[in-house]
Amino acid sequence: MYLFIYNLIFFILSPFLIFTGLIKSFYSTLYKKKFFDYVGISKTSKIASTCVHCSSLGEINGAVNLLQEINKKANLIISVGTISGYKRAKELFKDNNIIFLPIDLSFIINIWLKRNNIKSLIIYETEIWPNLYKTCKNQNVKVCLVNARISKNNLHKFFYSSLVQHALNKCDFILCKSNYEKEKFDSLNILPKILNLGNLKYDYFERNKTTIKRNHYSKKIILFASLYKNEHKILFNVLNKIYRKGFIAVIAPRHISQSEKIYNFLTLNDFNVGLYSETGDSFEDYEIIIIDSFGMLKNFYNLSSLTFVGGSLTKRGVQNILEPISFENPVIIGPNIENFHEEIMNLKNDNGILYGNNIVEIENYFETALNDIESFKKIGVNGKKSIECFAGVTKEYIDFLTQNNLIL
């Protein structure tokens, strides 16, 4: 019943979605490729392929070690859902076929699977498309979720949870990133074998290649990484204190498209704000810098003396805390830790992260840090030691996928 309603809604919306994609395809060759993939007309492959789906740029980065290992063993196709994800995948895997995931209509997915000769589908984290999973099952294409996670809030939405159960019952395996996530999947009472193999992001600690180090600038840098909509407003008092204490605040929006709105808001509130695309590395005369270019965040992990990780003040949940910690950054987060619950609990036990239950506690952390930033270095050192204990996860995934014929 729920799948019927889902398909009816999708069928009604699909002409609009396809038409929108067609219009965009006239403006760039990349959008044209996305449109053709979207309707199933992808580049053909005569070789049986293993397809790994990583929707966004962040997921490509998180899965890069896994992708590299699979690429050594199989004809690897990478599917993505976003333009930024496509660009990052193409940058890392120039010789591989990078395609966009098709619209979730069974007859289009059928075409997409056959044209690309896909024999197994590995999905990074959890993108749940009921018809994709169903069609793969019907075509004897094995499906496995890796680094799997699922939103706790969505489990209580009856329509959504019913669709999720229906889709996941078509999977062969669900390999979770933590016991916390495994327990949530277990609560769905679904058919696939569910295991905890650990978080693949523990193995992605790529140091940036910039020669600029933390002591390059006379002023110290405080980084606000992956801020979601309006988090800059919630942190307004913190931003005020930072520039008054002689630090530079650097804001990296979760979505680059938000840069202009953040810039306008801060400018209206009398901050001296610069856009990194205009200032480059010469930004010391500004109070706040907004990163409005892709691929720059890791550079600033290397430069910053303290990092606040966004999403943790919103319903969306905290973003990747492991990457800044791998740079020995002392990290502050807000109360919503759902996306990295078990990882953060481990870090708290090792005194490797600062967790604020509310904005008042977060402001107090910043107050202390701005008066004695050097005293926070130990937290960064503790954090890095803590996460290094969990390295080596990729090999466990590769061994499992190989033994169960998911790498072809």
Secondary structure in CASP SS format (residue, H / E / C, confidence):
PFRMAT SS
TARGET T0000
AUTHOR 0000-0000-0000
METHOD secondary structure of the structure
MODEL  1
M C 1.00
Y H 1.00
L H 1.00
F H 1.00
I H 1.00
Y H 1.00
N H 1.00
L H 1.00
I H 1.00
F H 1.00
F H 1.00
I H 1.00
L H 1.00
S H 1.00
P H 1.00
F H 1.00
L H 1.00
I H 1.00
F H 1.00
T H 1.00
G H 1.00
L H 1.00
I H 1.00
K H 1.00
S H 1.00
F C 1.00
Y C 1.00
S C 1.00
T H 1.00
L H 1.00
Y H 1.00
K H 1.00
K H 1.00
K H 1.00
F H 1.00
F H 1.00
D H 1.00
Y H 1.00
V C 1.00
G C 1.00
I C 1.00
S C 1.00
K C 1.00
T C 1.00
S C 1.00
K C 1.00
I C 1.00
A C 1.00
S E 1.00
T E 1.00
C E 1.00
V E 1.00
H E 1.00
C C 1.00
S C 1.00
S C 1.00
L H 1.00
G H 1.00
E H 1.00
I H 1.00
N H 1.00
G H 1.00
A H 1.00
V H 1.00
N H 1.00
L H 1.00
L H 1.00
Q H 1.00
E H 1.00
I H 1.00
N H 1.00
K H 1.00
K H 1.00
A C 1.00
N C 1.00
L E 1.00
I E 1.00
I E 1.00
S E 1.00
V E 1.00
G C 1.00
T C 1.00
I H 1.00
S H 1.00
G H 1.00
Y H 1.00
K H 1.00
R H 1.00
A H 1.00
K H 1.00
E H 1.00
L H 1.00
F C 1.00
K C 1.00
D C 1.00
N C 1.00
N E 1.00
I E 1.00
I E 1.00
F E 1.00
L C 1.00
P C 1.00
I C 1.00
D C 1.00
L C 1.00
S H 1.00
F H 1.00
I H 1.00
I H 1.00
N H 1.00
I H 1.00
W H 1.00
L H 1.00
K H 1.00
R H 1.00
N C 1.00
N C 1.00
I E 1.00
K E 1.00
S E 1.00
L E 1.00
I E 1.00
I E 1.00
Y E 1.00
E C 1.00
T C 1.00
E C 1.00
I C 1.00
W C 1.00
P H 1.00
N H 1.00
L H 1.00
Y H 1.00
K H 1.00
T H 1.00
C H 1.00
K H 1.00
N H 1.00
Q C 1.00
N C 1.00
V C 1.00
K E 1.00
V E 1.00
C E 1.00
L E 1.00
V E 1.00
N E 1.00
A E 1.00
R C 1.00
I C 1.00
S C 1.00
K C 1.00
N H 1.00
N H 1.00
L H 1.00
H H 1.00
K C 1.00
F H 1.00
F H 1.00
Y H 1.00
S H 1.00
S H 1.00
L H 1.00
V H 1.00
Q H 1.00
H H 1.00
A H 1.00
L H 1.00
N C 1.00
K C 1.00
C C 1.00
D C 1.00
F E 1.00
I E 1.00
L E 1.00
C E 1.00
K C 1.00
S C 1.00
N H 1.00
Y H 1.00
E H 1.00
K H 1.00
E H 1.00
K H 1.00
F H 1.00
D H 1.00
S C 1.00
L C 1.00
N C 1.00
I C 1.00
L C 1.00
P C 1.00
K E 1.00
I E 1.00
L E 1.00
N E 1.00
L C 1.00
G C 1.00
N C 1.00
L H 1.00
K H 1.00
Y H 1.00
D H 1.00
Y C 1.00
F C 1.00
E C 1.00
R C 1.00
N C 1.00
K C 1.00
T C 1.00
T C 1.00
I C 1.00
K C 1.00
R H 1.00
N H 1.00
H H 1.00
Y C 1.00
S C 1.00
K C 1.00
K C 1.00
I E 1.00
I E 1.00
L E 1.00
F E 1.00
A E 1.00
S E 1.00
L E 1.00
Y C 1.00
K C 1.00
N C 1.00
E H 1.00
H H 1.00
K H 1.00
I H 1.00
L C 1.00
F H 1.00
N H 1.00
V H 1.00
L H 1.00
N H 1.00
K H 1.00
I H 1.00
Y H 1.00
R H 1.00
K C 1.00
G C 1.00
F C 1.00
I E 1.00
A E 1.00
V E 1.00
I E 1.00
A E 1.00
P E 1.00
R C 1.00
H C 1.00
I H 1.00
S H 1.00
Q H 1.00
S H 1.00
E H 1.00
K H 1.00
I H 1.00
Y H 1.00
N H 1.00
F H 1.00
L H 1.00
T H 1.00
L H 1.00
N C 1.00
D C 1.00
F C 1.00
N C 1.00
V E 1.00
G E 1.00
L E 1.00
Y H 1.00
S H 1.00
E H 1.00
T H 1.00
G C 1.00
D C 1.00
S C 1.00
F C 1.00
E C 1.00
D C 1.00
Y C 1.00
E C 1.00
I E 1.00
I E 1.00
I E 1.00
I C 1.00
D C 1.00
S C 1.00
F C 1.00
G C 1.00
M C 1.00
L H 1.00
K H 1.00
N H 1.00
F H 1.00
Y H 1.00
N H 1.00
L H 1.00
S C 1.00
S C 1.00
L E 1.00
T E 1.00
F E 1.00
V E 1.00
G C 1.00
G C 1.00
S C 1.00
L C 1.00
T C 1.00
K C 1.00
R C 1.00
G C 1.00
V C 1.00
Q C 1.00
N C 1.00
I C 1.00
L H 1.00
E H 1.00
P H 1.00
I H 1.00
S H 1.00
F C 1.00
E C 1.00
N C 1.00
P C 1.00
V E 1.00
I E 1.00
I E 1.00
G C 1.00
P C 1.00
N C 1.00
I C 1.00
E H 1.00
N H 1.00
F H 1.00
H H 1.00
E H 1.00
E H 1.00
I H 1.00
M H 1.00
N H 1.00
L H 1.00
K H 1.00
N H 1.00
D C 1.00
N C 1.00
G C 1.00
I C 1.00
L E 1.00
Y E 1.00
G C 1.00
N C 1.00
N C 1.00
I H 1.00
V H 1.00
E H 1.00
I H 1.00
E H 1.00
N H 1.00
Y H 1.00
F H 1.00
E H 1.00
T H 1.00
A H 1.00
L H 1.00
N H 1.00
D C 1.00
I H 1.00
E H 1.00
S H 1.00
F H 1.00
K H 1.00
K H 1.00
I H 1.00
G H 1.00
V H 1.00
N H 1.00
G H 1.00
K H 1.00
K H 1.00
S H 1.00
I H 1.00
E H 1.00
C C 1.00
F C 1.00
A C 1.00
G C 1.00
V H 1.00
T H 1.00
K H 1.00
E H 1.00
Y H 1.00
I H 1.00
D H 1.00
F H 1.00
L H 1.00
T H 1.00
Q H 1.00
N C 1.00
N C 1.00
L C 1.00
I C 1.00
L C 1.00
END
